[in-house]
Amino acid sequence: MSSVAAAGVHGNRTSSGVPPLAGLGLAAGMLALALPTMLFVSRESWSTEQGAHGPIVLATGVWLLHRLWPQAREVAAHPDRWRVWALLAVLLPLYVLARITQVVEVEGYLMYGALLVALYSVIGWHAMTKLWFPLFYLAFIFPPPESLVAAATTPMKMYISQAAIAFLDVLGYPIGGRGVMIYIGQYELLVAAACSGLNSIISLSAVSLFYIYIRHQANWRYAALLSMLIVPVALAANFVRVLILILLTYHFGEAAAQGFLHNFAGIMMFAAALLFIFALDEVIKKAWDGFGKAALDDASSGSSKVAS
């Protein structure tokens, strides 16, 4: 009788251990929380160069969650309810405040935090660790805080501007500059955040991390090494982009550099940087495998000598 009762109780629950009505209520509540914010984020961020990668990250992140969900479900366990309520008591009032003030960066991350707490309430911490990469990766759909953007772009803009001036000066162009201002011929250019590298770093980091995880997740040391190359590659690509925009301005006028060709240069440099990451992967992976094979051979040779 007890086994039948247990089976009946289990039959009235979902595979994660949540009663169906409770699961539906939780899903409806999370949808009501997420939908307005996601519409706001798509309107304010995804339509810009900085957030254009958002839809791609959302689609691939959800696919990754679906792929890894069976592993998480196997170790799912309910956490203490007081922890869930304590986290929600902090996040939800802050989310409401951000929603009222319409600060897209803060609202997006607070909404995502509340969704993570809801997931935690269903499957527990251990199961969430099985989903760590897609949960981290999905955070890229939200724009970073403007204060962080300003702090990160300032040194990048300075570095790229000075490097471009020095390079073109060697080639004999009438160029000079101060800070992020560049003067070439009769033209004056301001190296904005779109040209400084941060926008492409965010997008390139998201796409590259997805590629690295899918291909090299079992070899975390090599994956970490390849991830460290993303920022230098993005900066190099944006250095070339700034050079192109300066030369377009000098030879064809300011209108040509700020119109279609400005956006086209950004797209081309992003594609080139991504392809360069793929090419680096092929080259470095061969060297990495060769080094590992040589180290393994040396170790086995040394053990054979000891044994003899």
N, C-alpha and C positions, 0 to 999 in steps of 0.2 A: 504493500500500500504506500509506504513512504517513497519507494522508488518511482511509483506512478505519479505521486504528488510532486516529487522533484522534477520529473519529466514534464509535468503540466506547467510548473512554474517556469522551467527553462523554455518551454514552448511559447510562453507569453512574453519572451524577451527577445531582443535583437541579438545578433552575433557578438556585439560588444557588451552585452549584459544590461542594456538599458531597456525598460519597458517600452513597447511601441508608442503608446500615447505620450510618454515623457520624451521619447526621441523625436516625435513629430513636433511637440511643443518647443523643444530646444532648437530644432532646425528652423522652425518658423520664427522664433525669436532672433536667431542669428542672422537669418535672411533679412528681417526687418531692420536689424542693426547695420548690416553690411551694404545693402542695396543703395541707400541714399549716399553713403560715403563713396562707394565705388563709382557711382554716376558723377559725383563731384570730382573725384580724382581723374576720371577719364576725360572730363570736360576741361579741367584746369591744367592737367599735367600730360596726359597721353597725346594731346594735340600739339605739344611742343617738341623741339628737338631733344631736350633733356629727358623727356619721359616717353619717347616714341617706342621704346622697347617694352613698355608695360604690358600691352596685350600679348606679346610673345611670351613674356615671363609668366603671365597668368595661365595661359594655355598649357605650356610645358610643365609648369609647377603642379597644376592639377593632375596632369598625366602622371607625373612622378609620384604624387600622393596615391593615386589609384594603383600604381604598380607596386608600391611598397606597403600598402595597407594590409595585405594578408600577414606580413611579418609582424606588424604592430598589433594586429588583432590577436595573435597567438599569445602575447604577453600582457594583454590589456588587464587593468585592475583599477577599481575605483579608489581615488584618493580620499583623504579626510575632507568632509564637506566644509569644515570651518576654514580650511585653506582656500577653497574655491570662493566662498562668500567674502573672505577677507580681500582677496585679489580683486573681485568684482566691485567691492565697496570702494576701492581706490580708483579703478579704471573707469567705471561707468560715469561717475560725476565729472571726471576730467574730460571724458569723451563728450558729454552733453555740453560742457563749457566750450570745447573746441568746435563743436558743431554750431553753436550759437555765433561764435566769433568768426567762423568760416576760414580758419587757418588750415589749409589743405594738408600741409606736412604733418602737423600735430594730430589732426583728426584721423588721418590714415593710419598712423602708427598706433594710436590708442584703440581704434576699431580693431586693428589686427591683433593687438594685445588681448582684447576681450575675446576674440575668436579663439586665440590660443588657450585662454583660460577655460573656455567652453569645451574645447577638445580635451584638455587636461582633465576636466570633470568626468569625461566619458571613458577615457582609456588610461589615464594615469601617466606619471612621468617616465617610467621605464619604456612604455610603448611609444611615447613621443620621441625618445632618443632614437628609435628606429626610423623616425621620419625627419631626423634633424636637418638633412640637406634640403629637401623640398620646403620645409618650414622656414629655413633661413633664406633660401633662394626666392621665395615668394615676397619677401620684404622689399625686393627690388622694384616691385610695382608701384611703390610710393615714392614721391620725390623727397630728397634729403632736405633737412632744415636749411633755410636760407643763411643762417649764421654760419653753419658748417660749410656751405657753398662758398661764402665770402672768404672764410679763413683758408680754404683749400685752394681757391682759384688765384688769390693774390700772388703767392710765390710762383705759381705756374705761369701766370700771365707775364710776370717780370722776366722769368727765365726764358720763355719762348720769344718774347719781344727782343731781348738783348741778343739771343742767339741768332735770330733772323737778321737783325741789323748787322751783326758782325759778319755773317756769311755773305750777305749781299754787298757789304762794303768791300770785301775782298774781291768780289767780281767787278767792282768799279761803278756800282750804282750810286747815285747821289742820295744817300740815305743817312738818317740820324734819328735820334729818339731820346726821350726822357720818360723813365718809368714804363708805363704801358702805352704811351703815345709814340707813334712812328711817323716820321716825316720823310717822304720820298718825292723828289721833284716838287711840284706845287701842291701835292696832296698831303693830307693829315689823316692818319688812321688810328683808331682806338682798338686795341686788342681786347675784345670782350670775353665773357665767360664761355661763349659758344666756340671761340677760337683757342681758348687756353688749355683745353684738354679735359676738363672735368666732365662735361657732357658725354664725350665719347668714352671716358674712363668708366662711367657708370654703366653705359650700355654695353661696352666691350667686356667689362667685368662680368656682367650678368650672363651674356651669351657664352663667354669663354668658360666660366665656372660650370655652366650646364654641360658644355662639351667635355671638359676635363672630368667631371663627375661620371658621366655616362661611359667614358672610355677608360678611365684610369682609377676608378674608385677603389679598386683592390690594392693599388700601390699608392698609399697616401703620401709617402716621401716624394715620389716623382710628381704626384699631383700638386703638392705644395711648391715644389721647385717651379713647375710650369705656371702656377698661379702668380708667383712673384714676378714673372716677366710681363704680366698684363699691363701694369702701369707704365713701365719704360716704353713698351711698344706703342701704347696710346699717346704718350708724350711725343715720341718720334713722329708718329703719323700726324699729329696736330702741328708739329713744327713744319712739316712739309705743307700742310694745309695753309698755314699762315704765309709761307713763302709764296704759294700759288696766288693767294689773295693780294699780297703786296704787288706781285708782278702784273696781275690783271689790272690793278688800279693804275699802276705806272704806265702800262702800254695801251690800255683800252679805256681808261677812265673809271671814276668812282661808281658810276651807274652799273657798269658791267660786273664789277666785283661784288656789289651788294645785291644783285638780283638773283636770277636763276643759278648763275655760276657759283655763287656763294654757297647755296644749299647743295648743289651738285658736287662741289669740292668736298663738303662734309660727308656726303654719302659715299663718295669714292674712297676717301681716306679711311672711313670706318670699315668698308669692305676690304681694303688693302690691309688694314691692321688685323682684321679677323683672319684673312688668308695667311698673313705672316705668322700668326699664332699657330695655325695648323701646320705650316711649313716648319716652324721651330720644333713643334712636337715630333714631327717625323725625324728630324735631324738629331735632336737631343735624345730621343727614345732609343735610337740605334746605339749612340754612344753610351747611354745609361745601361742598356742591356749588355753591351760589350764589356763595360767595366764590371758589372755584376758577375758576368760569366768568368772573367779573368780572376776576380777575387775568390769566387767559388772554387775554381781550379787550383789556385794557390793554397786555399785552405785544405782541400782534399789531398793535394800533394804533400803538404806539411804533415797531415795526420798519417799518411802512408809511411813517411819516413820515421815518424815516432813509433809507429806500430812495428816496423821492421827493426 
